């Protein structure tokens, strides 16, 4: 089948296959064979069909895991110039992944597809190939003509069914730049984004904001950002949203404790959404709790985008051992949240 055959756009997920030297093709193929993939989903893969066939053949030889029927998969073929070997990253492969992402957005916007799923890329190789973006999120915002985008990580616990939602106020910037990047206007905006997202699940969300400094500043003794502007901003936001239970700033070392309990046991309650002020503050607890279940979700675009919460894993590419769980979760989240 060709990518332009008649389909229902609301059943179509466009999937960009990421860096061809990584595990993207492997985990996408494995995930599409999962019984957890929504019934009726019509994937449209964007990447090199020749490489996808090679990956499919290799996986057939390496394990008995189920794989989708390759003949039935729709692929928008974007051939590689030369062969890229799994586990051997190159700038030409990274360049291909960049163009596959661009093509995926073009297709999604032209066809009115339901959502976008992206396999992992290596940021440093994008940079080496001349594409100076902090990550895929920023490129997507540019392609969509958006001034802003937000990075949220969501995961549903297999033990309790509770959903963990963590939004990042800042993303891929050096630690030294974070205090300058954080402003009352930014936090207000990110709180609004988190609130809007959590209202998909409840009309009265419980939100929590992590502090920036140890002990959330200890009343100004360990940093003054909380006392001078974060606390007043949160107080004002509470007054404007009386239906929301807003906590914060909460000391970062305890901010995710109730979330961890809710993740593990169905009788525990955690917040509906947490706002982390910088990348590692939010991603360390998310990955500790939900590494295989967490989904990177891009908000504020005119379409929903999800991605597995892991990298290219060049070190295990070609071995057939990469877990598809996060990619399966990304596909399910793209379907459920769009």
N, C-alpha and C positions, 0 to 999 in steps of 0.2 A: 504494500500500500504506500502511496505517496503522502507527504505531509499536507497536501492541499485537498485531500479527499473530503467529502462531506462529513462533518462531525457536528455535534452539539457543543458550541463554545463553552457552555456552562459545565460541561463534563471534561473539558480538556485542560490538562496541566502541561505547561511547557517546561521541559527539564533541560537545563544547560549542563553539559557533562564535565565541566571543570578542566583542571590540568590533565592532559592525556597521559602524563607519566605517573600520576597518582592513582588513588584507589577509586576515583569517581565513577568510572564506567562499571567497575566490579560491584560497588555497593548499590548503584542504581539498578543494575540487572537483578541482583539478589532481592532488592526491596520490591521490585515490580512483581516478583513471583510470590510475595508474602500473602497469606490469606487475610492479613490485616488491611491490605490495600482496599480502599472503598470500591464496592461493586459499581460498575458503570463508568469508572474513571477511564479516560482516554488520553494516555500520555503521548506527547510529541517531543522526541529527543532531538537535541541540537548538538551536533558534533560530527566527528569523522566516522562514517559508517564502516569503513574498512577496519579501523581500530576497534570499533565495537564488536564486529564479527570475530576478530582475533581474541578479544577478551572473553567473549561468549564461548568460543572453542576451547580456550585454555581452562576456563572454569569447569566445563563439561569433563575435561580430563582430570581435573584436580579433586573433584568431590562429587558426591551424589546429591548435593543440594538442588532443590528445584530452581529452574530458571525459566523466564518467559520464552514463548515461541518467538524466535528472532524474526521469522517471516511475517509475523503479525504486528511487529512493532513499527510504528511510524517514525521515521528518522528524517529530519531535515539535514541532508548530507553536506557537511562543510569539510572537505578533505584536507588532511594534513599535507604539507609540502615535505615529503620524505617520511621516514618512519621514526616515531618516538617510542623508545622502549620503556616499559614499566619500570619504575624505580630509578630511571636515569633522566632526571629533569634537565630541560634545556630552555633557553630563552625563546626558541622558536615554538616549543610546546606551550610555554606560558602565553606567548603572543596568540596562539591559536585559541587557547581558553578565553582570552580577553575578547576575541572576535566572536566566539560562540556565544558568550554572554550578550554581546551587543545584538547579534542576530536573534537570540531568544526574545529579547525585549521587543525588537521590531515585529517579530511574528505575533507575540502576545497582543501587542497593541493593534495590529492590523486585523487580527482574527477575533478579538474580544474574548480571549481565553480566560479561564477562571482564575488562574494564579500561576506564579513562577516558582520553580524549585531549582536551586543551584547547587551543583557539586563543588567540592573545595578547590581553591586555587592557592598558590604560594605568592604572597604579597611581594616578597623580595625579588622573585623572578619576574613578576609584572613590572617592577621598577627597573630591573635590568633590561627588560624588553622595551623600555621607554614609556610605560604606562604608569605615571606617577599618581596613583590613587592609594589612599590608606587601605582600601579593601573594595570588595564588590559592592558594598552598600553605597559608597560614595559615587561609584560609576553608575549605579542604578538611578540614584537621585538625579544625576546629570542627564541621563538618557530620558528620564521622565519629565525633565524640566522643573524639578522641585528644588527649592532653596534649602529645604530641610528634610531629614529623614531620621528615624529613631530605630535603635536596635534593641529588641526585646527577646529574651530567652524564655520559652515556655516548655513545660514538660508535665505529663500526667503520670503520677506514681502507679506502677504496676501492683504495689502492695495495698495502697489505700484509695486509689482513684482520685486523690487530691491533685489539683493543678498548681504548680509552682510557676509564678510569673515574675521575672526580674527585668526591669528596664534600666538601661545604662544612660546616665546623663551625659557622659563623655565617653568616647570610644578609643580609637587608635591614635592617641597622642602621648608624648613622653610624660612621665610622672611629674617632672618639674613644671610642666605647663598647665597642670590641672587646676591649681588654685586660681590662676588668671582666667581660665576658660569658664569656671563656674561663676554664674551671676544670678541675681534674683530673677531676671527675665528668663534665663535658660531653665532654672528649676521650676518656675511657674509653668512654662511651656511643657516640660517633660511630665510634670504632674498631671496636666490636662490630658496629655497623650495616654499616660498610664490609666487614668480614670476612665477615659473613653474606651480603652481596650477592655478593662475589667467589667465594664457595664454590659459586655456581651454575656456575662455569666451571672451577674447580680445587679440589682438596682441600688443597693446600698453597700458599695465595696469598702473593704478594710484595707487601707494603704499604709505603707511604712516607708520612711525615708532614712537611709543610713547617714550617719555623720561623716565628716571628712577626716577629722583628727581622732587620735586615740581618746577613748572615753567621751567622744563627741565634744572634745575641747575642754572638758573638765572646768566648766564655767570660766573659760578664757585662759586657764592656766596652761593648756597644752595646744593652744591655737585659738584664734579669735573669730574665725569665719562663722562658726555656729552662732556665737553670741551677738556679733555685730550685724549680720544680715539674714542668716538662714532661719533662725528661730522667729524673728518678726515676719518673714515672708510666709512661713508655714502657718503662723497664727492668723495672718490675713487670709490665706487660702482656705483655712478651716471655716472662717466666718462666712466666706462666699459659697461654701459647699457643706452646709450643715448636715446633709444626709450621709456624708462620708465620714468614716472613722479614720482619722489620719494621725499616725504616730510619727514622732521624730523631732529633731534628729536623734536616732537611736545609736548608741555606741556600736561601731562596726563589728566588734568581736562577739556581740550577742544578737545582732540584728536578724540572723537566719536561724536561731535556735528553735523557735516555735515552728518555723517552716520545715526544719529537719524532722521534728516530731510528727508533724502532719504528713510528711512524705512517708514515714515508716508505719504509722498506725491510723486506722480509719476513725478512731474516736478522738483524735486530736484536731485542734483548729489552728490554722495558720493564716497569715494575711493573704488577701486576694492578689496583692501586687506589692512589690518592693522596688523602690528607686535606689539604685546604686550610683554613687557619684563618679566612679571611674571603672575602667575595664576590669582589672583584676579583682577589685573589691567585690564585684558582682559575679564574675566568672569562676572564681575559686570555689565558693559554695555551690554554685550551680553544677559545676563539673564533678565535685565530690559527691553530690547527691544523685545526679541524674545524667551522667556522662553519655550513656547510650540512649537516653530518652529525650534529652534536651534538643530543642529546635531553635535555631536563630531565625527570628521573624523580623522583617523590615516593615515598619509602619510609616505612615504619612505619604506613601506613594499612591498613585492612582490605581495600583494593583497590589495584591498581597504577594510577598515573596518570603519563602522559607528556605532554610539550608540546614544540613546536619551540623551539629555542634562539635566538629572535629576538623582536622586539617587534611592535607594530601597524603600523609603517611607514606612518603616515598620509600621508607625503610622496609615496608611489608608489601608494597605493590608487587604484583605478579605471583605472590605466594598463595592466593586464594583464601586467606584467613581473615580478611577484613570483615568486621561486623557490619551488617546492613541496618542494625536497629535504629540508629539515629536518622538514617535516610528514610526508612519506613515511617518513622515518627514525623519527619519533615513533610512527606507526601500526605500523610493523614491530616497534619495540621493545616497544610495548604488547602485541603478539601474542606475540613471542618470549619475553618475560620473565615473562609472567603465567601 
